[in-house]
């Protein structure tokens, strides 16, 4: 019985993850914003700032599209992760979460399943953006290995951000509260190197971007695209989201424990 417990918990987690993914597939309205808006900003940036690639401090790129891919990926993943947290809050609001608690379901599986669903969607977004933009002139100099690291990074980033959203959902039990965090998430993206390299910034904007971990995540993904497959690029693309994930998952676990204890 004890030996079978981990296998049962794993199956329950997989089932929760599948439910999370199917919810997105069955409701395209939840997916469209996290796909359309990043592509819109990528198109707008490429058409408006194409000549900016000649500015001092701007990395050597074949086109602004190569530079903007990393920001497009992270922006899409941020949007999708907020939706993941909102869905968990909706489960709390409609009582499904409490029915799970009343059943012999792994408490950890409820949270991890939701985060794994977010990871799958984040990786899918990364693949979609990359493949879609190739016909428009995108070049990934990191090759297949670089693309794989980008996919993994997209999934890890989704878990990292979804962890914060899950913590908020479990603490407040309100989908509106989770959605209300979105402006803060977008501000964190804006004050990073998503749209322009830090070398071209000055003043307070540059200081904030230097302290923003999202800057280093984006630069890792960007280096895989415009420089190639390097240890430095892989480290930034993978270790930064892992570090954020450790913090966010700890917060989510704490919030889960408090909500379970309150029942």
N, C-alpha and C positions, 0 to 999 in steps of 0.2 A: 504493500500500500504506500509506504513512505517512498520507495524507489520510484513508483509510478507518478508521484506528485509533481516532480518537475516537468514530466512529459505532458501531464494534464494542464499545468499552468501554461506551458508553451503553446498547446493547442488553443487554449482560451485566448491567449494573447494574439495568436494568428487570426482567430475568428474576429476579435475586436478590430484588428488592423484591416481585415477584409471589409468589415462593415464601414469603417471610416473611408476607405477608398471607394466603395460602391456608392456611398452617399454623395460623393463628388461626381461620379459618373452619371448618376440618375438625376442630378440637379445641375445642369450646365450653367445656370445663372450664378452658381457659386464659383465656377471655374473662370468664366469669361473675364471678370475684372483683373484677376492675377495673370492673365495672358495678354489681354488687349493693352492695358495701361503701360506695362514695361515695353512692349513693342512700339507703342505710340511715342514714348520718350526716346527710344532708340532711333526711330525714324526722324523725329524732330531734332535730336542732337546731331545726327549725321548730316542733315540738310542745312542746319543753322551754323554748326561749328566745324564743318569740314576743313576750313582753312586754318583753324586753330592748331592743327597738327604741326604747323611751322613755327609756333611760338617757342622761345627759349625755355628749356625745362620740360618740353613735351617729349615723351618717348617716341622713338622711331616706329612708325606704323605705316602699313600700306593704305589704310583708310581709317577714318574716325570710327567706323563700325567695328573694327578690330579692337579699338580702345574701349568702346562702350559695351561690348558683350558682357564683361564681368558685372558691370553695374546693372545691366538688364536682368541677368540671372539672379543676383541678390535681391533686386527690387521685386521680382516675381515671387521668389521664395518668401520674402517678408510678407507680401500680400496673402499668399496661401497659408502661411503659418498663423496669421491672425484669424483666418477663417476656421482653422483647426481648433483653436481655443474657443471660438464662438460656438462651434458645434458641441464641444464638451459642456459649455455653459447651458446650451439648449437642452442637452440630456438631463442636466440637473433641474432645470426649470420645469420640464414636462414629466419628471419623476422616473425616467428610465434609469438614471444613474442609481437611484435608491433601490430599484428593483434588482439591479445587478448586485448591489451590496447585500440584499436579502437572499440572493442565490449563492450556491457554492462556487462563486467565481473569484479568481485571484484578484485581490485589490490592486496589486502591482500591475497585473495584466490589463486592467481597465485603463491605467495611465500609459503604460508602455505601448499597448495596442494603438492608442490614439496617436502617440508620437511616431510609431513606425508607419502609420498611414500617412502622416505628414512628410516623413522621410521619402516614402515612395513617390509622393506627389512632387516633392522638391527635386528629386532626381529626374522625374519625367519632364518637369518644366525645363531643367537644364538641357536635356537632350532635345526637347522641342525647339527651344530658342536657337540652339546651335545649328541644328539641321535646317531650320527654316531660313536662317540668315546666310547660309553658305551660298545659295544662288545669287544673293545680292552683293557678293564680294567679300564675305567673311573668310579669313584664313586662320586656322588654328595651327600654329607652328609647333606646338607640343605633340602633334600627331595623335595616334590612337591612344598611346599611354597618357598623354596630357588630357585628352577628352575623358578618359576613364577617371582620372583624378578629379576632374571638374564635376563629373556625375556624383562621385562619392562626396565631394565637398558640398554640392547642392543638397544632398540628403542630410549630411551632418548639420548644415546651416539650418535646414528646416526643423530638425530636432531641437537645436539650440534655441531658436526663436519660439517654436511651439511650446517649449518647456516653460518659458515665461508666460505665454498666453494661457497655458494649462494652470499654472499657479494662480493667475488672476481669476480664471474661471472657477477653480475650486474654492478660492477664498471668498469670492463675491456671489457666485451662483447666478450671475447676470450676464447674458450675452451682450447687452447694451454696454456694460462696463468694459468688457473685452474689446468691443468695437471702438470704444472711446479711447483706447490706447493707441489706435492706429496713427493718429497725427504725431504722437511721440516717436513711433517707429519710423515714420517717414522723415521726421526731423533728424533722427540719428543717421539715416541714409544720406540726407542732404548735406549734413556736416561731416562728410567723409570724402574720399577720393573717387567717389562713384562717377562724377560727371567731369571732373578735371583733376589732373595729377597734383599732388601736394606741392611739388616743386614750383608750380605756377601761382600758388596761393600766397597770401601775406596777412599779417596782422592776426587778430583773434581767430579768424576763420581757419588759418593754417594751424594755430595752436590747438584748436578743438579737433581738427582733422588728425593731427599727430597723436592725440590722446584717444582717438576713436578706434577701437579694435576692428570695426567694420572696414576701415581704410586698408588695414593689412590683409584682411580676408580678400577684399576686392583686388588688391595689388597682386596677391598670389595667383588668383584666377586670371588676371590680366597678363601676368608674365607667362603663364602657360600658353596663352593665345598669341602674344606678340613677340616673345623671346624664345620660348621653347621649353622642353621638359628639363627642368633643373631642380636640384635638391632644395634650393631656397624657395622656389615657387611652390613646390609640393608642400614644404613645411608650413608656409603661410596659409595655403589653401586648406590644409587639413588640421593643423594644430590650433589655429585661431578658433574655428567653430567647435572643436573638441573642448577647448578651455571654457568657452561660453556655455557649452552644453553641460559641463560638470556643475556650473553654478545654477543654471536654470532648472536642471533636473533635481538638484537638491532642494530648491525652493518649491518645485512642484510636489515632491515627495512629502515635504513638510506640510504643505497645504492639504494634500490628500489625507495625511494622518489626522489633521485637525478636523476635517469634515467627517471622516469616519468616526472619530471619537465623539463627535457631537450628536451622533445618531443614537 
